[in-house]
């Protein structure tokens, strides 16, 4: 395999193919396409932002949930993936429930599987109490302002409820940065269902190709790209892109770096 790869590089160099693209391989031999760098020459008409973890720091909520789980912080990733799993179960079953309520139910499930007894009330309080007043990540406000000053239209797009995200933005001081707030509560299907992204594009009266999602979740970026959107991944600690999905055109460790790349695209 190594010899073949070296020969391929050597041969393309001899032929003068300076821009030849060498395939990258993900799991199970599936070819991963490179990010569409050419897309950076075109400005998206609307920037859609995921909220929790992308804009808001979840540390306080994670601490609250971890304490309820008896200090078992190792269970936090399992809790979140269980919450996401059952939001998709609800979507497939056409049974919408508030994302926070699903999170509380998932927390009870994870606790029960690990010999920890918690009530529905305790689960809800551990999640819904701190999530309402989460602070923004340090670079978020300045980055959003720069994007607005550069002429971008900013819209939040979340699995959380309308009331929930409004409260979050009020407490975090983010209300004035966004021209609109979209919640899947209004259409009843959680991201990353393709219908959610199609609905959001229609709401803003733009084509999918004119939308770019900024998110810190690989599953969210994957859903957006599969729906014909563009993507900017904020690779916060512990966040990973899905290896079997296309790569977004932007992949940076914080919103400041993402914003700098978006601002560099000429109008």
Buried (B, 14 or more C-beta within 10 A) or exposed (E): EEEEEEEEEEEBEEEEEEEEEEEEEEEEEEEBEEBBEEBBEEBBBBBBBBBBBBBBBBEBBBBBBBEBBEEBEEBBEBBBEBBBEBBBEBBEEEEBBBBBBBBBBBBBBBBEEEEBEBEEEBBBBBBBEBBBBBEBBEBBBEBBBBBBEBEBBBBBBBBBBBEBBBBBBEBBEBEEBBEBBBBBBEBBBBBBBBBBBBBBBEBBEBEBBBBBBBBBBBBBBBBBBBBBBBBBBBBBEEBEBBBEBBBBBBBBEBBBBBBBBBBEBEE
